[in-house]
Amino acid sequence: MELIVILIISIGLSMDCFGVAIINGMAPDTLRPGTKLKVALSFAMAHYIMIFAGFYLGATVDFIVKDVDHWLAFIIISFIGLKMIVASIKINPMTKAFDINNIKVILALSVATSIDALIVGVSISFLNFSVGLSALILAVVVFLVSFAGINTGKKFGFRFGKRVGIMGGGLLIGIAVFNLLSYLL
């Protein structure tokens, strides 16, 4: 069951990467060779690092919140899902304010899209999931989803741009509810 939950959380977390990748893939003629791979690898590595950081942060405060950790995991993951839905509704795919070919931009986007993984890492420590397995699955899913997004941006960007983030947020909220109900029942 843990594997399925981790996979679904990974898919949910990768949706913001997918949205960013699609938006930047909408104009593939401006992408330099290798940029698509750099974006996908950078997004994956940032998520991998952040989930570990969050896990160890959560483990250090676990003894303080032991009695309410299931509620904290529910609130944190639900909040991230809701935040993703709101951000997706506000996004304007026609606006490109940065050059995705610039490595500084790629790194900044990697950190920005992986902050949620830091918070989920805290939740994973509360749920007693394997951090190694969680980080590996998350990194692989984020890489694949980001690479697919930047490669299909031109074709699907305008059609699915906002819906991707809404779907990812909904997935995270569903996982949060499922985990809470599993604990309570």
C-alpha positions, -999 to +999 in steps of 0.1 A: +000+000+000+029+024+008+042+020-027+009+030-043+005+060-020+040+072-028+034+068-065+002+088-063+018+115-042+047+116-067+023+120-096+005+148-078+037+166-069+050+163-105+020+181-119+035+216-112+067+205-130+045+193-158+027+226-160+060+246-160+075+222-186+045+224-209+045+262-208+082+263-217+078+236-243+051+257-261+078+274-281+103+246-288+120+266-315+135+288-288+149+258-268+186+251-272+198+215-276+200+198-242+177+222-224+148+197-223+171+171-205+186+198-182+151+209-171+139+173-164+171+163-146+171+195-125+135+192-115+140+156-105+172+162-085+156+192-067+126+170-057+150+142-046+170+165-024+139+183-009+121+152+001+151+140+021+155+175+037+118+174+046+120+139+059+149+147+083+132+179+094+101+160+102+121+133+120+137+159+143+103+172+154+085+138+154+086+133+191+069+167+196+040+160+173+037+122+176+001+123+188-011+146+160+012+136+131-016+120+110-036+153+113-005+173+104+002+151+073-035+156+063-033+193+067+000+197+049-008+175+019-043+190+016-028+225+017-003+218-010-031+203-032-053+233-026-024+257-034-017+238-066-054+241-077-055+279-069-021+285-087-033+265-117-065+286-120-045+318-119-018+308-144-016+324-178+002+302-203+006+330-228+030+348-204+067+339-206+088+361-185+120+341-185+145+323-207+143+286-199+177+280-216+194+299-188+208+275-161+200+300-133+164+300-145+163+262-146+177+260-110+153+287-097+123+269-113+136+236-098+137+250-063+103+267-068+086+235-080+102+213-053+093+233-022+062+211-020+084+180-019+101+195+012+068+197+030+057+163+018+090+149+031+079+161+065+046+143+061+064+111+049+084+111+082+051+113+101+037+084+080+068+063+086+073+057+049+107+048+035+125+080+025+148+063+001+120+046-018+099+078-017+127+100-030+136+076-058+101+072-070+094+109-068+126+117-087+118+092-115+082+104-118+092+141-119+119+134-145+095+115-168+066+139-163+088+170-168+105+155-199+071+146-214+057+180-206+085+200-222+084+177-253+047+180-257+042+216-247+036+228-282+009+202-289-009+201-256+000+233-237-030+254-246-055+226-243-044+211-209-023+238-192-046+247-163-063+213-159-029+195-152-023+215-120-060+212-109-058+174-114-025+172-094-039+192-066-070+170-065-048+139-064-029+153-034-061+162-015-075+127-022-043+111-008-045+133+023-081+122+029-073+085+022-043+085+047-063+103+074-092+078+070-068+049+070-054+061+103-088+068+119-104+036+108 
